[in-house]
Amino acid sequence: MKILHTSDLHLGHQLYGKKRSEEFSALLEWLLETIQQRQVDALLVSGDVFDTTTPSHLYQSQYYHFLFHAAVKLNCQVIVTAGNHDSPSFLDAPQALLRSMNIHVVGSLPGETAHEVVGVHGASGEVELLVCAVPFLRDRDIRQSFAGESPEDKERNLVQGIADHYARVFDIVEQKRTEIGRNVPVVAMGHLFAAGGSTLEDDGVRELYVGTLGRVPASVFPEWLEYVALGHLHFPQVVGGRENVRYSGSPLAMGFSEAHQRKSVCLVDFSRSPAALELLPVPCFQPLHRLRGNLPHLREQLHNLVAKGEKAWVEIVYDPGSEANLVDRLRERLEEPVEDSPVEILRIKNPQVVHQMLGSEQPQEELEDLDVEEVFQLRMEAEPVPEEQRVELLDAFHETLLSLQGEVEE
């Protein structure tokens, strides 16, 4: 019995306005080839299938084409859980039809907890693996609000609600094992922020979860689990020092901070105990580069990229160094080395201009280059906010963002 664990596909994601449909198509084809070559029995996708709750027809088509070929053409059972970027109702809508093709999708919490436990059948037709297919658990799903709750109370109750839900699912698993009559391996899926997990500055995760908000201890997952397939964090990593509790990471770079990150998916072989884990590197379908330095250094780096002849997307962070004054026609002078080449500059970050924005007569010229957190940070810098209050304000800001996202999805 072999499973392939991935997550955070983010179909439909754009990078500074650039559509990435060709990348996603290449990624899904590579996954199908891997399933076939490695004779994978089950594919687990731990949340964030789509980048938005309203994916375009193009990305819906890519998704269903992929599911059909994996399950029907390659005879691979597919289990998909929703992430915080997904619309639970959208993923659930074709649930009955997909199940007839051995595709199990859990978008929202089902009415019965037992529906979150999926059996994976081997060649003999017997259940050889049990999967706890738990979707992203929203605050409103697992926690009751009470008047006068402190932020610490909310945090404690949220984490406890997540732990209690997993405990109920594990109770169902024990009942299933008793019915089967043997201790088949168990895999748990989750889309959450485990304590100790690492994020990167523009991976789309950090703006919602900073500080202690939503951090779940690894102790939620008991030691008897053979494997825990997590999603939500884009950097491949283990949790709590346990090699079998891990984030597969996003298979494509979601931002330039991930440009030189080695992307992978997890292949887990249960033919022996403990299960054997192998990280399969994902090919790079669109090279990304983040360049930093003063103008002469940046121009030299751009000339070197052009000489390689690859179709690259570039983010530039202008660091003037000894150049004390603003450089005139910065974008024009940076675009010149890549003119008529496959190298494309998607973004130029100029900290000098950013820090002058709030006093500028035309701040909109750089506002589009900022994310919501950078704007909030700039506002704090512009106000007499004591340093000791900034962490608390940031936590409140991120909790507000998370709440707003939930309201939009509803």
C-alpha positions as CSV (number, residue, x, y, z in Angstrom):
1,M,0.0,0.0,0.0
2,K,1.5,3.3,-1.1
3,I,0.1,6.8,-0.6
4,L,1.2,10.1,-2.2
5,H,0.7,13.2,0.1
6,T,0.5,16.7,-1.2
7,S,-1.4,19.9,-0.3
8,D,-1.8,23.6,-1.1
9,L,-2.1,23.3,-4.9
10,H,-3.7,26.7,-5.0
11,L,-5.1,26.2,-8.5
12,G,-5.8,29.7,-9.9
13,H,-3.1,31.5,-8.0
14,Q,-1.6,34.5,-9.7
15,L,1.8,36.1,-9.1
16,Y,1.5,39.9,-9.4
17,G,-1.2,39.5,-12.0
18,K,0.5,36.8,-14.0
19,K,-1.7,33.8,-14.7
20,R,-0.1,30.4,-14.1
21,S,-2.5,27.9,-15.8
22,E,0.4,26.4,-17.8
23,E,2.3,25.7,-14.6
24,F,-0.7,24.1,-12.9
25,S,-1.3,21.9,-16.0
26,A,2.3,20.8,-16.0
27,L,2.1,20.1,-12.3
28,L,-1.0,18.0,-12.5
29,E,0.4,16.0,-15.4
30,W,3.5,15.3,-13.4
31,L,1.5,14.1,-10.5
32,L,-0.4,11.7,-12.8
33,E,2.9,10.4,-14.2
34,T,4.2,9.9,-10.7
35,I,1.1,8.0,-9.6
36,Q,1.5,5.7,-12.5
37,Q,5.3,5.2,-12.3
38,R,5.3,4.7,-8.5
39,Q,2.1,2.5,-8.5
40,V,0.4,4.7,-5.9
41,D,-2.7,3.3,-4.3
42,A,-4.1,6.5,-2.8
43,L,-3.5,10.2,-3.3
44,L,-4.1,12.5,-0.3
45,V,-4.6,16.3,-0.9
46,S,-4.6,18.1,2.4
47,G,-6.4,21.3,1.6
48,D,-6.2,24.5,-0.4
49,V,-7.0,22.8,-3.7
50,F,-8.0,26.2,-5.1
51,D,-6.6,29.6,-4.4
52,T,-10.0,31.3,-4.1
53,T,-13.5,30.2,-3.1
54,T,-14.7,31.0,-6.6
55,P,-12.3,29.3,-9.1
56,S,-12.6,30.0,-12.8
57,H,-14.0,27.4,-15.2
58,L,-10.5,26.8,-16.5
59,Y,-9.2,25.7,-13.0
60,Q,-12.3,23.7,-12.3
61,S,-11.7,21.9,-15.6
62,Q,-8.1,21.2,-14.6
63,Y,-9.2,19.9,-11.2
64,Y,-11.9,17.5,-12.5
65,H,-9.8,16.3,-15.4
66,F,-7.0,15.4,-12.9
67,L,-9.4,13.6,-10.5
68,F,-10.9,11.6,-13.3
69,H,-7.6,10.4,-14.7
70,A,-6.1,9.6,-11.3
71,A,-9.1,7.6,-10.1
72,V,-10.5,6.1,-13.3
73,K,-7.6,5.8,-15.6
74,L,-4.9,5.0,-13.0
75,N,-7.1,3.2,-10.5
76,C,-5.8,5.4,-7.6
77,Q,-8.2,6.3,-4.8
78,V,-8.2,10.0,-4.2
79,I,-9.0,11.7,-0.9
80,V,-9.3,15.5,-0.8
81,T,-10.0,17.8,2.2
82,A,-10.8,21.5,2.1
83,G,-8.3,24.1,3.2
84,N,-9.0,27.7,4.4
85,H,-8.8,29.0,0.8
86,D,-11.4,26.6,-0.4
87,S,-15.2,26.9,-0.5
88,P,-16.5,23.9,1.5
89,S,-19.8,23.9,-0.3
90,F,-18.2,24.1,-3.7
91,L,-15.9,21.1,-3.0
92,D,-18.8,19.2,-1.5
93,A,-21.3,19.8,-4.3
94,P,-20.3,16.9,-6.6
95,Q,-19.5,14.6,-3.6
96,A,-21.9,11.8,-4.5
97,L,-20.8,11.7,-8.2
98,L,-17.1,11.7,-7.3
99,R,-17.6,9.0,-4.7
100,S,-18.9,6.6,-7.4
101,M,-15.4,7.0,-9.0
102,N,-13.6,6.3,-5.7
103,I,-12.9,10.0,-5.1
104,H,-13.7,11.1,-1.5
105,V,-14.0,14.8,-0.9
106,V,-14.6,16.4,2.5
107,G,-15.2,20.1,2.1
108,S,-17.1,20.9,5.3
109,L,-17.7,19.0,8.5
110,P,-20.1,16.2,7.7
111,G,-23.2,15.6,9.8
112,E,-21.7,12.4,11.1
113,T,-18.1,12.2,12.2
114,A,-17.9,8.7,10.8
115,H,-17.9,10.2,7.3
116,E,-14.5,11.6,8.0
117,V,-13.0,8.1,8.2
118,V,-12.3,6.6,4.8
119,G,-11.1,3.1,4.1
120,V,-8.5,2.5,1.3
121,H,-8.9,-0.9,-0.3
122,G,-6.0,-3.1,-1.5
123,A,-5.9,-5.4,-4.5
124,S,-7.7,-8.1,-2.6
125,G,-10.6,-5.8,-1.9
126,E,-9.9,-5.6,1.8
127,V,-9.4,-2.4,3.7
128,E,-5.7,-2.0,4.1
129,L,-5.6,1.6,5.4
130,L,-7.8,4.0,7.3
131,V,-7.6,7.7,6.6
132,C,-9.0,10.4,8.9
133,A,-10.0,13.0,6.3
134,V,-10.4,16.1,8.5
135,P,-10.9,19.4,6.6
136,F,-9.9,22.8,7.7
137,L,-11.7,23.4,11.0
138,R,-13.1,26.9,11.2
139,D,-13.7,28.7,14.5
140,R,-17.4,28.7,14.1
141,D,-17.4,24.9,13.5
142,I,-15.8,23.9,16.7
143,R,-16.0,26.8,19.3
144,Q,-18.8,28.6,20.9
145,S,-18.2,32.3,21.6
146,F,-18.9,33.8,25.1
147,A,-19.3,37.4,26.2
148,G,-16.2,38.7,27.9
149,E,-13.8,36.1,26.4
150,S,-10.2,37.2,26.4
151,P,-7.9,36.6,23.4
152,E,-6.2,33.9,25.5
153,D,-9.5,32.2,26.2
154,K,-10.4,32.2,22.5
155,E,-7.1,30.7,21.6
156,R,-7.3,28.0,24.3
157,N,-10.9,27.1,23.3
158,L,-10.0,27.0,19.6
159,V,-7.1,24.6,20.1
160,Q,-9.2,22.5,22.5
161,G,-12.0,22.4,20.0
162,I,-9.6,21.1,17.3
163,A,-8.2,18.5,19.7
164,D,-11.6,17.3,20.8
165,H,-12.7,16.9,17.2
166,Y,-9.7,14.8,16.3
167,A,-10.3,12.7,19.4
168,R,-13.8,11.9,18.2
169,V,-12.5,10.9,14.8
170,F,-9.9,8.7,16.4
171,D,-12.7,7.0,18.5
172,I,-14.4,6.2,15.2
173,V,-11.2,4.7,13.8
174,E,-10.9,2.4,16.8
175,Q,-14.4,1.2,16.2
176,K,-13.6,0.6,12.5
177,R,-10.5,-1.4,13.4
178,T,-12.6,-3.6,15.7
179,E,-15.1,-4.2,12.9
180,I,-12.2,-5.1,10.5
181,G,-10.7,-7.4,13.0
182,R,-7.1,-6.2,12.7
183,N,-4.9,-3.2,13.3
184,V,-4.7,-1.7,9.9
185,P,-2.5,1.4,9.6
186,V,-4.1,4.8,10.2
187,V,-3.3,8.1,8.5
188,A,-4.6,11.5,9.7
189,M,-5.1,14.5,7.4
190,G,-5.3,18.1,8.6
191,H,-5.1,21.6,7.3
192,L,-3.9,23.6,10.3
193,F,-1.1,25.5,11.8
194,A,0.9,23.1,14.0
195,A,3.0,24.6,16.8
196,G,6.6,25.1,15.7
197,G,5.7,25.3,12.0
198,S,7.6,27.8,9.8
199,T,6.1,30.3,7.3
200,L,7.7,32.6,4.8
201,E,7.0,36.3,4.3
202,D,4.8,36.2,1.1
203,D,3.4,32.6,1.2
204,G,-0.2,33.7,1.9
205,V,-0.2,32.1,5.4
206,R,1.6,34.6,7.5
207,E,-1.0,37.3,7.1
208,L,-3.6,35.1,8.9
209,Y,-1.6,33.2,11.5
210,V,1.0,35.0,13.5
211,G,1.8,34.8,17.2
212,T,-0.1,32.0,18.8
213,L,-3.3,32.2,16.8
214,G,-4.5,28.8,15.8
215,R,-1.3,26.9,16.7
216,V,-2.1,23.2,17.4
217,P,0.3,21.1,19.4
218,A,1.7,17.9,17.9
219,S,0.3,16.0,20.9
220,V,-3.2,16.2,19.2
221,F,-1.9,13.4,16.9
222,P,-1.2,10.2,19.0
223,E,2.0,8.2,18.5
224,W,0.1,5.2,17.2
225,L,-0.7,7.0,13.9
226,E,1.4,5.7,11.1
227,Y,1.5,9.0,9.3
228,V,0.0,12.5,9.6
229,A,-0.5,14.3,6.2
230,L,-0.7,18.0,6.9
231,G,-1.4,21.0,4.7
232,H,-1.5,24.8,5.1
233,L,2.2,25.7,5.5
234,H,4.1,25.9,2.2
235,F,7.5,25.0,3.5
236,P,8.1,21.2,3.6
237,Q,8.8,20.3,7.3
238,V,8.3,17.9,10.1
239,V,6.3,18.7,13.3
240,G,7.6,18.2,16.8
241,G,10.6,16.3,15.6
242,R,8.4,13.4,14.4
243,E,9.3,12.3,10.9
244,N,5.9,10.8,10.2
245,V,4.1,14.1,11.1
246,R,4.8,16.5,8.3
247,Y,3.8,19.2,5.9
248,S,4.3,18.2,2.3
249,G,4.5,21.9,1.4
250,S,3.0,23.5,-1.7
251,P,4.3,21.8,-4.9
252,L,4.6,25.2,-6.6
253,A,6.3,28.3,-5.2
254,M,3.5,30.7,-4.1
255,G,5.8,33.7,-3.9
256,F,9.3,34.9,-4.5
257,S,10.3,34.0,-0.9
258,E,9.9,30.4,-2.0
259,A,11.8,30.9,-5.3
260,H,14.8,28.8,-4.3
261,Q,13.0,26.3,-2.1
262,R,13.1,22.7,-3.0
263,K,9.5,21.6,-3.5
264,S,8.5,18.0,-3.0
265,V,5.6,15.5,-2.4
266,C,5.7,12.7,0.1
267,L,5.5,9.0,-0.9
268,V,4.7,6.7,2.0
269,D,5.0,3.0,1.7
270,F,3.2,0.9,4.3
271,S,4.6,-2.5,3.2
272,R,6.6,-2.5,6.4
273,S,6.3,-0.9,9.8
274,P,7.2,1.8,10.5
275,A,6.1,3.1,7.1
276,A,8.9,4.1,4.7
277,L,8.9,7.8,3.6
278,E,10.4,9.2,0.5
279,L,10.4,12.8,-0.6
280,L,9.9,13.1,-4.4
281,P,11.3,16.4,-5.8
282,V,8.8,18.4,-7.9
283,P,10.3,19.8,-11.1
284,C,10.4,23.6,-11.5
285,F,8.0,24.6,-14.2
286,Q,8.5,28.3,-14.0
287,P,11.9,29.7,-12.7
288,L,11.5,32.5,-10.1
289,H,14.3,34.8,-9.0
290,R,14.5,37.4,-6.2
291,L,17.4,39.8,-6.9
292,R,18.7,42.3,-4.3
293,G,21.3,45.1,-4.4
294,N,22.1,48.5,-5.8
295,L,21.6,49.5,-9.4
296,P,24.9,48.3,-10.9
297,H,24.7,45.0,-9.1
298,L,21.1,44.4,-10.1
299,R,21.9,45.2,-13.8
300,E,24.8,42.7,-13.7
301,Q,22.5,40.0,-12.2
302,L,19.9,40.7,-14.8
303,H,22.4,40.4,-17.6
304,N,23.6,37.1,-16.2
305,L,19.9,35.8,-16.1
306,V,19.4,36.9,-19.7
307,A,22.6,35.0,-20.7
308,K,21.1,31.8,-19.3
309,G,18.3,32.0,-21.8
310,E,15.6,30.8,-19.4
311,K,12.1,32.1,-19.2
312,A,12.3,33.6,-15.8
313,W,10.1,35.8,-13.6
314,V,12.0,38.2,-11.4
315,E,11.3,40.2,-8.2
316,I,13.8,43.0,-7.5
317,V,14.5,44.4,-4.1
318,Y,16.3,47.7,-4.5
319,D,18.9,48.2,-1.8
320,P,20.7,51.4,-2.5
321,G,23.6,50.9,-0.1
322,S,25.9,53.9,-0.5
323,E,23.5,55.4,-3.1
324,A,21.9,57.9,-0.7
325,N,19.6,59.6,-3.1
326,L,16.7,58.1,-5.0
327,V,17.7,56.7,-8.3
328,D,16.1,58.5,-11.2
329,R,14.1,56.3,-13.7
330,L,14.8,53.1,-11.6
331,R,12.3,50.9,-13.4
332,E,13.4,52.0,-16.8
333,R,17.1,51.4,-16.0
334,L,16.3,47.9,-14.7
335,E,14.1,47.0,-17.6
336,E,16.8,47.8,-20.1
337,P,19.0,44.7,-19.6
338,V,16.0,42.3,-20.1
339,E,14.5,44.0,-23.1
340,D,13.6,41.5,-25.9
341,S,14.5,38.6,-23.6
342,P,12.4,35.8,-21.9
343,V,13.3,37.4,-18.5
344,E,10.3,39.4,-17.1
345,I,10.4,41.7,-14.1
346,L,7.2,41.3,-12.2
347,R,7.8,43.5,-9.2
348,I,10.3,46.1,-8.0
349,K,10.4,46.8,-4.3
350,N,12.0,50.1,-3.4
351,P,12.1,50.6,0.4
352,Q,13.1,54.2,0.1
353,V,9.9,55.0,-1.7
354,V,7.8,52.8,0.6
355,H,8.9,54.6,3.7
356,Q,8.1,58.0,2.1
357,M,4.7,56.8,1.0
358,L,2.6,58.1,3.8
359,G,3.9,61.6,3.3
360,S,3.8,61.4,-0.5
361,E,1.3,63.4,-2.6
362,Q,0.9,60.3,-4.9
363,P,1.1,57.3,-2.6
364,Q,-0.9,55.1,-5.0
365,E,2.2,54.7,-7.2
366,E,3.6,52.1,-4.8
367,L,0.6,51.0,-2.9
368,E,-0.1,48.1,-5.2
369,D,3.3,46.6,-4.3
370,L,2.3,46.3,-0.6
371,D,0.3,43.6,1.0
372,V,-2.2,44.3,3.8
373,E,0.3,43.5,6.6
374,E,2.9,46.0,5.2
375,V,0.2,48.7,5.1
376,F,-0.7,48.0,8.7
377,Q,2.9,48.0,9.7
378,L,3.4,51.4,8.0
379,R,0.4,52.8,9.8
380,M,1.8,51.6,13.2
381,E,5.1,53.3,12.3
382,A,3.3,56.5,11.5
383,E,1.5,56.6,14.9
384,P,3.0,56.8,18.4
385,V,2.4,53.1,19.2
386,P,4.5,51.8,22.1
387,E,6.7,48.9,21.0
388,E,5.3,46.6,23.7
389,Q,1.8,47.0,22.2
390,R,2.7,46.2,18.6
391,V,2.7,42.4,19.0
392,E,-0.7,42.5,20.6
393,L,-2.0,44.8,17.9
394,L,-0.7,42.5,15.1
395,D,-2.4,39.5,16.7
396,A,-5.7,41.4,16.8
397,F,-5.2,42.5,13.2
398,H,-4.6,38.9,12.0
399,E,-7.6,37.6,14.0
400,T,-9.7,40.3,12.3
401,L,-8.5,39.2,8.9
402,L,-9.3,35.6,9.7
403,S,-12.8,36.6,10.8
404,L,-13.4,38.6,7.7
405,Q,-12.3,35.8,5.4
406,G,-14.9,33.5,7.1
407,E,-17.6,36.1,6.6
408,V,-16.8,36.4,2.9
409,E,-16.9,32.6,2.4
410,E,-20.3,32.4,4.1
